[in-house]
Amino acid sequence: MTISNSNFGDQEFSAERDSNQTWRPLRLFNLYRMLLAGLLLIIGAADLDFKPIGQDNPGLYFAVTSIYLLVCIANTFTIAWKKPNFNTQVYIQVLVDIAAITLIMHASGGVQSGLGMLMVVTVAGGSILLAGQAAVRLAAAATLAMLGEHVYYQLTNPLEPAAYTHAGLLGATFFATAILAHALAKKVRASEALARQRGIDLANMEQLAQYVIQRMQTGVLVIDEDNHARLINESAQQLLNTTPLSDKQPLATLCPQLADQLQMWRKDRRNTPQQFRATSAVAEVLPRFANLGEDGGTLIFLEDTTTLAQQAQQLKLASLGRLAGSIAHEIRNPLGAISHAGQLLAESPNIDATDLRLTEIIRTNSQRMNNIIENVLQLGRRRQPAPESIAIKAWLENFIEEFFRSENLNPNNTFITIDVEPADIDITFDTNQLNQVLWNLCHNGIHHGNEHNKQNRLTLQAGLTPNSPSPYLDIIDDGPGVP
C-alpha cells in the first residue's frame, strides 16, 4: 500500500542522504590537503632568513608543493562530479599525499625534518573514509615510503647519521593510527546506520499511524492550544460535513458548535458533552475530549450516534428474540395438549357433525400456531448458513409444485409463472433459507397481492444483473404495492 511506496521513497531518500554524508567528509579532507599544500608552498616561497623546510633541495620542494596544490584543486572538481567513484578518489588522494609528503620530507632533510608526522593525518583520514582492510594498506604504503626515502637519503648523504629507529617509530605510529581510526570510523558508521534506520522506522510508524487514523470509523480531530485544527480524518470530515483542512484552520470556522463545547470543557472538565448536528445533511455526533500533554492541545473523538442507536437496537432485538423464543417454547406444551385433545374428541363415536367441524377448527388453528412457534424458534436458533450450488430454474419448478400442494391452491384461479433467462443460471445459496424467504413472499403475494381480482398471479423472474455476473430473483404480483 501506500506504506510500501513510502518505504521505497524512504530508501531512495536514505541512499541520497548516505551519499551526501559520504562525500562531505572527502570534501573536508581535500580542503585540508589544499590548505596544507598552500601553506607549504607559501613557506617555501617566502623570503625568510631561516627556512625550516625545503633547505636541502629548494627546486624539488617548490616543484612538488606546486604540483601538490594543483592536484588538490583538481580533486575539488572530481569530488563535485563524483567521478571516478568514491573509493578510487580516496586511494588516489591518499597515495598522492604520501608521495608528495615523502618528496617534501626528502627535500627538507629526510626523517629528521619531522615532516613525516604529516602522514599520520593522511593515514588517519584515509582510514576513516575507507572501510575494511584499506586502513592497513594505507599504513603499509606510508611506512614503505618513509623507509624507502630514508634508505635513499642515507645512500645520497652517507655522512648524515642514520635514523632508522625514528623511521620505524613513525611506521608503527602509522599502523596504530590506521587501526584506531578504522575502529572509530566503524563505530561511527554503525551509529549512523542505526540512526538512519531509526529515522526510517519512525517515518514508517508515523505514516502507519496516519493511515490508521484516516481509516478509523470514529471521527478524530487534533486541536492546538490556539483552537486551530491540526489534523482531521475522513470520518470527522463526513460527520462535520467539511472539506480537508487548510493551514491551521480555526475550529470556530470548521464547526462552531464543537468549538463552543470545547471551550466549556476546558473551563470545567466535569461538563458532559452534548450531542449536536453540524448541518442538516449529516447525522448527530457525540464529542469526547482528551488532553494532549501540557501544551494545551486537545484530542477530539466524534461518535456517530446513529451507529450507537443501531447497536442498542440490535441488542434490544436480540433480547426480544431470546424472550420470544422462551415464550414460544412455553406455549408449545399446552398447544400440544389442546391439539391432542381435539384429535381424541374427533375420534369419539358419539360426536355429531357440528362438533366434528369444531374439532377440525381446533386442528387447523393448532397447526397454524405450531408453524408460528417453529418460525419464532428458528429465528432464535440462528442456524449457520450452508450455501450450495443450485440450478435455479429446476429448483423453482420443484418449489412451485410443493407450494401448490402445501397451500391447497386451486390451479384454476392461481397462476405462478417462472421466467429464467438464461435458463442455465446456477446460484450459491442456503436452500432452507431460500425456501423460507420465497415461501413467505409467495404466500403474501397470493393472499394479499390482489384482493379485488378472483385470479391470483405471480411471476418468479430470475436473471443476471446488467454489466455484472450477479444473479437476481424478482417476485412480481398484481398488487397495488406498498405505499
ROTOR-293900 format. One record per residue (C-alpha): z, y, x; residue in three letters. Coordinates in steps of 0.25 Angstrom, whole numbers. Layout:
BEGIN
<zz Z	yy Y	xx X	code ALA>
...
//
This chain:
BEGIN
<zz 0	yy 0	xx 0	code MET>
<zz 2	yy 14	xx 4	code THR>
<zz 13	yy 9	xx 13	code ILE>
<zz 3	yy 1	xx 21	code SER>
<zz -7	yy 12	xx 22	code ASN>
<zz 5	yy 21	xx 26	code SER>
<zz 9	yy 11	xx 37	code ASN>
<zz -5	yy 11	xx 43	code PHE>
<zz -5	yy 27	xx 43	code GLY>
<zz 9	yy 26	xx 50	code ASP>
<zz 4	yy 16	xx 60	code GLN>
<zz -8	yy 25	xx 63	code GLU>
<zz 1	yy 38	xx 64	code PHE>
<zz 11	yy 30	xx 73	code SER>
<zz -1	yy 26	xx 82	code ALA>
<zz -6	yy 40	xx 83	code GLU>
<zz 9	yy 45	xx 86	code ARG>
<zz 11	yy 34	xx 96	code ASP>
<zz -2	yy 38	xx 103	code SER>
<zz 3	yy 53	xx 104	code ASN>
<zz 16	yy 49	xx 109	code GLN>
<zz 10	yy 40	xx 120	code THR>
<zz 0	yy 51	xx 125	code TRP>
<zz 10	yy 62	xx 124	code ARG>
<zz 19	yy 57	xx 136	code PRO>
<zz 6	yy 55	xx 144	code LEU>
<zz 2	yy 69	xx 142	code ARG>
<zz 16	yy 73	xx 147	code LEU>
<zz 15	yy 64	xx 159	code PHE>
<zz 1	yy 71	xx 162	code ASN>
<zz 7	yy 84	xx 160	code LEU>
<zz 18	yy 81	xx 171	code TYR>
<zz 7	yy 76	xx 180	code ARG>
<zz -1	yy 89	xx 179	code MET>
<zz 12	yy 97	xx 182	code LEU>
<zz 15	yy 89	xx 194	code LEU>
<zz 1	yy 89	xx 199	code ALA>
<zz 0	yy 104	xx 197	code GLY>
<zz 14	yy 106	xx 203	code LEU>
<zz 10	yy 98	xx 216	code LEU>
<zz -4	yy 106	xx 217	code LEU>
<zz 4	yy 119	xx 216	code ILE>
<zz 14	yy 115	xx 226	code ILE>
<zz 2	yy 111	xx 236	code GLY>
<zz -6	yy 123	xx 234	code ALA>
<zz 6	yy 133	xx 235	code ALA>
<zz 7	yy 141	xx 248	code ASP>
<zz 21	yy 136	xx 252	code LEU>
<zz 28	yy 137	xx 266	code ASP>
<zz 33	yy 123	xx 263	code PHE>
<zz 25	yy 113	xx 255	code LYS>
<zz 34	yy 101	xx 251	code PRO>
<zz 22	yy 93	xx 247	code ILE>
<zz 7	yy 91	xx 252	code GLY>
<zz 10	yy 95	xx 266	code GLN>
<zz 5	yy 83	xx 273	code ASP>
<zz -9	yy 83	xx 267	code ASN>
<zz -11	yy 96	xx 258	code PRO>
<zz -26	yy 93	xx 256	code GLY>
<zz -23	yy 80	xx 250	code LEU>
<zz -11	yy 85	xx 242	code TYR>
<zz -20	yy 97	xx 236	code PHE>
<zz -31	yy 87	xx 232	code ALA>
<zz -22	yy 77	xx 226	code VAL>
<zz -14	yy 87	xx 218	code THR>
<zz -26	yy 94	xx 213	code SER>
<zz -33	yy 81	xx 208	code ILE>
<zz -20	yy 76	xx 202	code TYR>
<zz -19	yy 89	xx 194	code LEU>
<zz -34	yy 88	xx 189	code LEU>
<zz -31	yy 73	xx 185	code VAL>
<zz -19	yy 77	xx 177	code CYS>
<zz -27	yy 88	xx 170	code ILE>
<zz -38	yy 78	xx 167	code ALA>
<zz -27	yy 68	xx 162	code ASN>
<zz -24	yy 78	xx 151	code THR>
<zz -37	yy 77	xx 145	code PHE>
<zz -37	yy 62	xx 146	code THR>
<zz -24	yy 61	xx 139	code ILE>
<zz -29	yy 70	xx 128	code ALA>
<zz -41	yy 62	xx 126	code TRP>
<zz -33	yy 49	xx 127	code LYS>
<zz -44	yy 43	xx 136	code LYS>
<zz -42	yy 34	xx 143	code PRO>
<zz -31	yy 26	xx 136	code ASN>
<zz -16	yy 30	xx 138	code PHE>
<zz -12	yy 19	xx 148	code ASN>
<zz -25	yy 21	xx 156	code THR>
<zz -21	yy 36	xx 157	code GLN>
<zz -7	yy 33	xx 161	code VAL>
<zz -11	yy 24	xx 172	code TYR>
<zz -21	yy 34	xx 177	code ILE>
<zz -12	yy 45	xx 177	code GLN>
<zz 0	yy 38	xx 184	code VAL>
<zz -9	yy 32	xx 195	code LEU>
<zz -15	yy 46	xx 197	code VAL>
<zz -1	yy 51	xx 199	code ASP>
<zz 3	yy 40	xx 208	code ILE>
<zz -10	yy 43	xx 217	code ALA>
<zz -8	yy 58	xx 217	code ALA>
<zz 7	yy 58	xx 220	code ILE>
<zz 4	yy 48	xx 231	code THR>
<zz -6	yy 56	xx 237	code LEU>
<zz 2	yy 69	xx 235	code ILE>
<zz 14	yy 62	xx 242	code MET>
<zz 5	yy 58	xx 253	code HIS>
<zz 1	yy 72	xx 256	code ALA>
<zz 15	yy 77	xx 255	code SER>
<zz 21	yy 67	xx 265	code GLY>
<zz 22	yy 54	xx 259	code GLY>
<zz 34	yy 47	xx 252	code VAL>
<zz 43	yy 57	xx 260	code GLN>
<zz 38	yy 69	xx 251	code SER>
<zz 45	yy 64	xx 239	code GLY>
<zz 33	yy 65	xx 230	code LEU>
<zz 34	yy 50	xx 227	code GLY>
<zz 44	yy 54	xx 217	code MET>
<zz 33	yy 60	xx 208	code LEU>
<zz 28	yy 46	xx 206	code MET>
<zz 41	yy 42	xx 199	code VAL>
<zz 38	yy 51	xx 188	code VAL>
<zz 23	yy 46	xx 187	code THR>
<zz 28	yy 31	xx 187	code VAL>
<zz 39	yy 35	xx 176	code ALA>
<zz 28	yy 42	xx 167	code GLY>
<zz 18	yy 31	xx 168	code GLY>
<zz 29	yy 20	xx 165	code SER>
<zz 33	yy 28	xx 153	code ILE>
<zz 19	yy 29	xx 148	code LEU>
<zz 15	yy 15	xx 151	code LEU>
<zz 20	yy 2	xx 145	code ALA>
<zz 22	yy -12	xx 151	code GLY>
<zz 21	yy -15	xx 166	code GLN>
<zz 14	yy -2	xx 169	code ALA>
<zz 26	yy 5	xx 174	code ALA>
<zz 28	yy -5	xx 185	code VAL>
<zz 13	yy -4	xx 189	code ARG>
<zz 14	yy 11	xx 190	code LEU>
<zz 27	yy 10	xx 198	code ALA>
<zz 20	yy 0	xx 207	code ALA>
<zz 8	yy 9	xx 209	code ALA>
<zz 17	yy 21	xx 213	code ALA>
<zz 24	yy 12	xx 223	code THR>
<zz 12	yy 7	xx 229	code LEU>
<zz 6	yy 21	xx 230	code ALA>
<zz 19	yy 26	xx 236	code MET>
<zz 20	yy 15	xx 247	code LEU>
<zz 5	yy 16	xx 250	code GLY>
<zz 6	yy 31	xx 252	code GLU>
<zz 18	yy 29	xx 262	code HIS>
<zz 11	yy 18	xx 269	code VAL>
<zz -2	yy 27	xx 271	code TYR>
<zz 7	yy 39	xx 275	code TYR>
<zz 14	yy 31	xx 285	code GLN>
<zz 1	yy 26	xx 291	code LEU>
<zz -5	yy 40	xx 292	code THR>
<zz 9	yy 46	xx 297	code ASN>
<zz 15	yy 36	xx 306	code PRO>
<zz 25	yy 46	xx 311	code LEU>
<zz 31	yy 48	xx 298	code GLU>
<zz 44	yy 40	xx 294	code PRO>
<zz 41	yy 28	xx 285	code ALA>
<zz 47	yy 30	xx 271	code ALA>
<zz 45	yy 16	xx 265	code TYR>
<zz 59	yy 16	xx 259	code THR>
<zz 56	yy 29	xx 252	code HIS>
<zz 43	yy 23	xx 246	code ALA>
<zz 50	yy 11	xx 242	code GLY>
<zz 61	yy 18	xx 235	code LEU>
<zz 50	yy 26	xx 227	code LEU>
<zz 43	yy 14	xx 223	code GLY>
<zz 56	yy 8	xx 218	code ALA>
<zz 58	yy 21	xx 210	code THR>
<zz 44	yy 20	xx 204	code PHE>
<zz 47	yy 6	xx 199	code PHE>
<zz 61	yy 9	xx 194	code ALA>
<zz 55	yy 22	xx 187	code THR>
<zz 44	yy 14	xx 181	code ALA>
<zz 53	yy 3	xx 175	code ILE>
<zz 63	yy 13	xx 170	code LEU>
<zz 52	yy 22	xx 164	code ALA>
<zz 46	yy 10	xx 158	code HIS>
<zz 59	yy 5	xx 151	code ALA>
<zz 61	yy 19	xx 146	code LEU>
<zz 47	yy 20	xx 140	code ALA>
<zz 48	yy 6	xx 134	code LYS>
<zz 61	yy 11	xx 127	code LYS>
<zz 55	yy 24	xx 122	code VAL>
<zz 42	yy 17	xx 117	code ARG>
<zz 51	yy 7	xx 109	code ALA>
<zz 59	yy 18	xx 103	code SER>
<zz 46	yy 26	xx 100	code GLU>
<zz 40	yy 13	xx 93	code ALA>
<zz 53	yy 11	xx 85	code LEU>
<zz 53	yy 26	xx 81	code ALA>
<zz 39	yy 25	xx 77	code ARG>
<zz 41	yy 12	xx 69	code GLN>
<zz 53	yy 18	xx 62	code ARG>
<zz 45	yy 30	xx 59	code GLY>
<zz 34	yy 21	xx 52	code ILE>
<zz 45	yy 13	xx 45	code ASP>
<zz 51	yy 26	xx 40	code LEU>
<zz 38	yy 31	xx 35	code ALA>
<zz 34	yy 18	xx 28	code ASN>
<zz 48	yy 18	xx 22	code MET>
<zz 46	yy 32	xx 17	code GLU>
<zz 33	yy 29	xx 11	code GLN>
<zz 38	yy 16	xx 5	code LEU>
<zz 50	yy 24	xx -2	code ALA>
<zz 40	yy 34	xx -7	code GLN>
<zz 31	yy 23	xx -13	code TYR>
<zz 43	yy 16	xx -20	code VAL>
<zz 48	yy 30	xx -25	code ILE>
<zz 34	yy 33	xx -31	code GLN>
<zz 33	yy 19	xx -37	code ARG>
<zz 47	yy 20	xx -44	code MET>
<zz 47	yy 19	xx -59	code GLN>
<zz 59	yy 29	xx -58	code THR>
<zz 55	yy 44	xx -56	code GLY>
<zz 60	yy 49	xx -43	code VAL>
<zz 61	yy 64	xx -38	code LEU>
<zz 68	yy 69	xx -26	code VAL>
<zz 73	yy 84	xx -27	code ILE>
<zz 77	yy 92	xx -15	code ASP>
<zz 89	yy 102	xx -15	code GLU>
<zz 80	yy 113	xx -20	code ASP>
<zz 75	yy 105	xx -32	code ASN>
<zz 62	yy 103	xx -27	code HIS>
<zz 55	yy 89	xx -29	code ALA>
<zz 52	yy 82	xx -16	code ARG>
<zz 48	yy 68	xx -22	code LEU>
<zz 43	yy 63	xx -35	code ILE>
<zz 38	yy 49	xx -38	code ASN>
<zz 27	yy 45	xx -48	code GLU>
<zz 37	yy 41	xx -59	code SER>
<zz 44	yy 54	xx -59	code ALA>
<zz 31	yy 61	xx -59	code GLN>
<zz 27	yy 53	xx -72	code GLN>
<zz 41	yy 55	xx -78	code LEU>
<zz 41	yy 70	xx -76	code LEU>
<zz 26	yy 72	xx -79	code ASN>
<zz 23	yy 79	xx -66	code THR>
<zz 14	yy 78	xx -54	code THR>
<zz 17	yy 75	xx -39	code PRO>
<zz 25	yy 85	xx -32	code LEU>
<zz 20	yy 97	xx -25	code SER>
<zz 28	yy 102	xx -13	code ASP>
<zz 43	yy 104	xx -17	code LYS>
<zz 41	yy 105	xx -32	code GLN>
<zz 53	yy 111	xx -39	code PRO>
<zz 60	yy 101	xx -49	code LEU>
<zz 61	yy 112	xx -59	code ALA>
<zz 46	yy 113	xx -59	code THR>
<zz 44	yy 98	xx -59	code LEU>
<zz 54	yy 95	xx -71	code CYS>
<zz 63	yy 106	xx -76	code PRO>
<zz 72	yy 96	xx -84	code GLN>
<zz 74	yy 88	xx -72	code LEU>
<zz 77	yy 100	xx -63	code ALA>
<zz 88	yy 104	xx -73	code ASP>
<zz 95	yy 91	xx -73	code GLN>
<zz 95	yy 90	xx -58	code LEU>
<zz 101	yy 104	xx -58	code GLN>
<zz 112	yy 99	xx -68	code MET>
<zz 114	yy 86	xx -60	code TRP>
<zz 116	yy 94	xx -47	code ARG>
<zz 127	yy 103	xx -53	code LYS>
<zz 134	yy 91	xx -59	code ASP>
<zz 131	yy 77	xx -55	code ARG>
<zz 138	yy 72	xx -68	code ARG>
<zz 127	yy 77	xx -77	code ASN>
<zz 120	yy 66	xx -83	code THR>
<zz 104	yy 67	xx -82	code PRO>
<zz 97	yy 68	xx -95	code GLN>
<zz 84	yy 63	xx -100	code GLN>
<zz 72	yy 72	xx -101	code PHE>
<zz 57	yy 72	xx -103	code ARG>
<zz 49	yy 80	xx -93	code ALA>
<zz 38	yy 82	xx -102	code THR>
<zz 34	yy 76	xx -116	code SER>
<zz 24	yy 67	xx -109	code ALA>
<zz 34	yy 59	xx -101	code VAL>
<zz 46	yy 50	xx -104	code ALA>
<zz 60	yy 55	xx -104	code GLU>
<zz 67	yy 53	xx -90	code VAL>
<zz 81	yy 52	xx -85	code LEU>
<zz 84	yy 58	xx -72	code PRO>
<zz 94	yy 53	xx -61	code ARG>
<zz 99	yy 61	xx -49	code PHE>
<zz 103	yy 57	xx -35	code ALA>
<zz 107	yy 65	xx -23	code ASN>
<zz 98	yy 64	xx -10	code LEU>
<zz 108	yy 67	xx 1	code GLY>
<zz 115	yy 80	xx 4	code GLU>
<zz 103	yy 89	xx 4	code ASP>
<zz 103	yy 91	xx -11	code GLY>
<zz 91	yy 82	xx -14	code GLY>
<zz 91	yy 74	xx -27	code THR>
<zz 84	yy 61	xx -31	code LEU>
<zz 80	yy 61	xx -46	code ILE>
<zz 77	yy 48	xx -53	code PHE>
<zz 69	yy 49	xx -67	code LEU>
<zz 71	yy 37	xx -76	code GLU>
<zz 61	yy 35	xx -88	code ASP>
<zz 70	yy 34	xx -100	code THR>
<zz 59	yy 27	xx -107	code THR>
<zz 59	yy 16	xx -98	code THR>
<zz 74	yy 15	xx -99	code LEU>
<zz 73	yy 15	xx -114	code ALA>
<zz 63	yy 4	xx -113	code GLN>
<zz 72	yy -4	xx -104	code GLN>
<zz 84	yy -2	xx -114	code ALA>
<zz 75	yy -6	xx -126	code GLN>
<zz 71	yy -19	xx -119	code GLN>
<zz 86	yy -22	xx -116	code LEU>
<zz 88	yy -20	xx -131	code LYS>
<zz 77	yy -29	xx -135	code LEU>
<zz 81	yy -40	xx -126	code ALA>
<zz 95	yy -39	xx -132	code SER>
<zz 89	yy -39	xx -146	code LEU>
<zz 81	yy -51	xx -143	code GLY>
<zz 93	yy -59	xx -138	code ARG>
<zz 100	yy -55	xx -150	code LEU>
<zz 89	yy -59	xx -160	code ALA>
<zz 87	yy -72	xx -153	code GLY>
<zz 102	yy -75	xx -155	code SER>
<zz 101	yy -71	xx -169	code ILE>
<zz 89	yy -79	xx -171	code ALA>
<zz 95	yy -91	xx -165	code HIS>
<zz 107	yy -90	xx -174	code GLU>
<zz 98	yy -89	xx -187	code ILE>
<zz 91	yy -101	xx -183	code ARG>
<zz 102	yy -111	xx -186	code ASN>
<zz 105	yy -106	xx -201	code PRO>
<zz 90	yy -105	xx -203	code LEU>
<zz 88	yy -119	xx -199	code GLY>
<zz 99	yy -123	xx -209	code ALA>
<zz 92	yy -116	xx -220	code ILE>
<zz 79	yy -122	xx -217	code SER>
<zz 85	yy -136	xx -216	code HIS>
<zz 92	yy -134	xx -230	code ALA>
<zz 79	yy -129	xx -236	code GLY>
<zz 72	yy -142	xx -231	code GLN>
<zz 83	yy -151	xx -237	code LEU>
<zz 82	yy -143	xx -250	code LEU>
<zz 67	yy -145	xx -251	code ALA>
<zz 69	yy -160	xx -249	code GLU>
<zz 78	yy -161	xx -261	code SER>
<zz 72	yy -170	xx -272	code PRO>
<zz 78	yy -161	xx -283	code ASN>
<zz 72	yy -148	xx -278	code ILE>
<zz 63	yy -141	xx -288	code ASP>
<zz 50	yy -133	xx -285	code ALA>
<zz 57	yy -120	xx -285	code THR>
<zz 68	yy -124	xx -275	code ASP>
<zz 57	yy -131	xx -267	code LEU>
<zz 50	yy -117	xx -266	code ARG>
<zz 63	yy -111	xx -261	code LEU>
<zz 65	yy -121	xx -250	code THR>
<zz 50	yy -118	xx -246	code GLU>
<zz 54	yy -103	xx -245	code ILE>
<zz 66	yy -107	xx -236	code ILE>
<zz 58	yy -116	xx -227	code ARG>
<zz 47	yy -105	xx -225	code THR>
<zz 57	yy -94	xx -222	code ASN>
<zz 65	yy -102	xx -213	code SER>
<zz 53	yy -106	xx -205	code GLN>
<zz 50	yy -91	xx -205	code ARG>
<zz 64	yy -87	xx -200	code MET>
<zz 63	yy -98	xx -189	code ASN>
<zz 50	yy -93	xx -184	code ASN>
<zz 56	yy -79	xx -183	code ILE>
<zz 68	yy -85	xx -176	code ILE>
<zz 59	yy -92	xx -166	code GLU>
<zz 51	yy -79	xx -163	code ASN>
<zz 64	yy -72	xx -160	code VAL>
<zz 69	yy -83	xx -151	code LEU>
<zz 56	yy -83	xx -143	code GLN>
<zz 57	yy -68	xx -141	code LEU>
<zz 71	yy -71	xx -135	code GLY>
<zz 67	yy -82	xx -126	code ARG>
<zz 57	yy -74	xx -119	code ARG>
<zz 49	yy -87	xx -114	code ARG>
<zz 42	yy -85	xx -101	code GLN>
<zz 27	yy -84	xx -104	code PRO>
<zz 18	yy -95	xx -100	code ALA>
<zz 4	yy -90	xx -99	code PRO>
<zz -8	yy -99	xx -99	code GLU>
<zz -23	yy -99	xx -99	code SER>
<zz -28	yy -98	xx -114	code ILE>
<zz -42	yy -99	xx -119	code ALA>
<zz -40	yy -88	xx -129	code ILE>
<zz -51	yy -92	xx -139	code LYS>
<zz -47	yy -107	xx -141	code ALA>
<zz -32	yy -102	xx -141	code TRP>
<zz -35	yy -92	xx -153	code LEU>
<zz -42	yy -103	xx -161	code GLU>
<zz -31	yy -112	xx -160	code ASN>
<zz -21	yy -101	xx -163	code PHE>
<zz -28	yy -97	xx -176	code ILE>
<zz -28	yy -112	xx -181	code GLU>
<zz -13	yy -113	xx -179	code GLU>
<zz -11	yy -99	xx -184	code PHE>
<zz -18	yy -102	xx -197	code PHE>
<zz -11	yy -115	xx -199	code ARG>
<zz 3	yy -110	xx -196	code SER>
<zz 2	yy -97	xx -204	code GLU>
<zz -5	yy -105	xx -216	code ASN>
<zz -16	yy -95	xx -217	code LEU>
<zz -28	yy -96	xx -226	code ASN>
<zz -41	yy -97	xx -219	code PRO>
<zz -48	yy -91	xx -231	code ASN>
<zz -41	yy -77	xx -230	code ASN>
<zz -37	yy -77	xx -216	code THR>
<zz -47	yy -76	xx -205	code PHE>
<zz -44	yy -75	xx -190	code ILE>
<zz -56	yy -73	xx -180	code THR>
<zz -56	yy -76	xx -166	code ILE>
<zz -65	yy -67	xx -157	code ASP>
<zz -64	yy -71	xx -142	code VAL>
<zz -75	yy -65	xx -132	code GLU>
<zz -77	yy -71	xx -123	code PRO>
<zz -73	yy -84	xx -128	code ALA>
<zz -68	yy -90	xx -115	code ASP>
<zz -57	yy -80	xx -113	code ILE>
<zz -44	yy -86	xx -106	code ASP>
<zz -31	yy -79	xx -106	code ILE>
<zz -18	yy -81	xx -100	code THR>
<zz -6	yy -80	xx -110	code PHE>
<zz 6	yy -88	xx -115	code ASP>
<zz 1	yy -96	xx -127	code THR>
<zz 14	yy -95	xx -134	code ASN>
<zz 15	yy -80	xx -133	code GLN>
<zz 1	yy -78	xx -137	code LEU>
<zz 2	yy -87	xx -149	code ASN>
<zz 15	yy -80	xx -153	code GLN>
<zz 9	yy -66	xx -152	code VAL>
<zz -4	yy -69	xx -158	code LEU>
<zz 3	yy -77	xx -170	code TRP>
<zz 11	yy -64	xx -173	code ASN>
<zz -1	yy -55	xx -173	code LEU>
<zz -10	yy -64	xx -181	code CYS>
<zz 2	yy -66	xx -191	code HIS>
<zz 3	yy -51	xx -193	code ASN>
<zz -12	yy -49	xx -193	code GLY>
<zz -13	yy -60	xx -204	code ILE>
<zz -1	yy -56	xx -213	code HIS>
<zz -1	yy -41	xx -211	code HIS>
<zz -15	yy -37	xx -205	code GLY>
<zz -22	yy -35	xx -219	code ASN>
<zz -13	yy -35	xx -231	code GLU>
<zz -24	yy -29	xx -240	code HIS>
<zz -34	yy -40	xx -237	code ASN>
<zz -33	yy -54	xx -242	code LYS>
<zz -40	yy -59	xx -230	code GLN>
<zz -33	yy -59	xx -216	code ASN>
<zz -42	yy -57	xx -204	code ARG>
<zz -38	yy -58	xx -189	code LEU>
<zz -47	yy -57	xx -177	code THR>
<zz -42	yy -62	xx -163	code LEU>
<zz -51	yy -55	xx -153	code GLN>
<zz -50	yy -59	xx -138	code ALA>
<zz -58	yy -54	xx -126	code GLY>
<zz -58	yy -47	xx -113	code LEU>
<zz -54	yy -33	xx -111	code THR>
<zz -66	yy -24	xx -106	code PRO>
<zz -66	yy -21	xx -91	code ASN>
<zz -55	yy -31	xx -90	code SER>
<zz -53	yy -46	xx -89	code PRO>
<zz -40	yy -45	xx -98	code SER>
<zz -41	yy -52	xx -111	code PRO>
<zz -37	yy -47	xx -125	code TYR>
<zz -34	yy -53	xx -139	code LEU>
<zz -34	yy -44	xx -151	code ASP>
<zz -29	yy -48	xx -165	code ILE>
<zz -36	yy -40	xx -175	code ILE>
<zz -33	yy -39	xx -190	code ASP>
<zz -37	yy -31	xx -202	code ASP>
<zz -24	yy -24	xx -204	code GLY>
<zz -23	yy -8	xx -204	code PRO>
<zz -16	yy -8	xx -191	code GLY>
<zz -2	yy -3	xx -186	code VAL>
<zz -1	yy 12	xx -190	code PRO>
//
